[in-house]
């Protein structure tokens, strides 16, 4: 994959993550009588894994020598926003544990 394709893919991933994080923040809490489902722990694990992947993408783009007409900087900013959104979602999840 060449760098241009990588940047386009990274920007797409960032936009998708930002949108999915916003949707996650709007979800309702689990009723107190319902036990947590098996998928809830996996979801937090997925969010942490994606956050790690974003950190690696950001680092790789920051060390790139070319600017790509400013799109590299825009992609980095989008990825950082997505990483921040995921961090906020994880903090919200930690503050609102399922019963």
Order of alpha helices (4+ residues) and beta strands (2+ residues): alpha-alpha-alpha
